[in-house]
Amino acid sequence: MPASIFEEADRLSEAAAVRERAALRTLFNCPSCGSAHVAQVLGDNGGVSYVCTACGHSWS
């Protein structure tokens, strides 16, 4: 039996939430050690960089 439109909408919403969480984990995890303890810092020229408070690795 085909899913109702409401079941399909729920399934799509759950899939979008999973993708969003995965994107946030990738963006805010340290590429060196994988820690989620990451701080956003402003550079001297106004650029944005990140620093891992667990291992000290920094990137932009």
N, C-alpha and C positions, 0 to 999 in steps of 0.2 A: 504494500500500500504506500503511495507517495506521502512524503512528509507534508504537514500543513505549512502554510506560509509563515506562521509564527515559529514553528520548530526550525525552519530554514533560517529565519532571521536570527534566532538564538545561536544557531550553529555558526553563522557568519560573524556575529558579534564576538563569540568566544575565540574564533580564529584570529580576528583582528586584535583582540586583547593579548593573545599569545605572541603575535608578531611584534606588538608594541613593547611588551616586556623583554623580548629577546633583543630588540634594538637598543633599549635602555641598558641592558646588561653589557652589551658589546661596547657601547659608547662610553660607559662610565666604569669599566673594569680596567685595571692597569694591564697594558700589553706585556709588561715584563713579568709580573708575579701573579696576575689574575685577581688581585684583591679589589674589592668594591670600595675600599677606603680611598676615595679620590677627591681632591679639592680643586676647584676652579680658581685660577689666579689670573690677574691682569698683568700683562707685560709692560715694559717701559714705553713702547710705542703704541700702546692701547690694544694690542692683540690679546687674545685669550689663550691661555695654556692650562695644562692640567698637571698636577703632581700627586703621586701616590704617597699617602701618609704612612703606608706600611713599609715600603722599601726605598722611598725617595726618588724613584724614577720620575722624570718629567717629560712631557711631550706637548705638542700643539696640533 
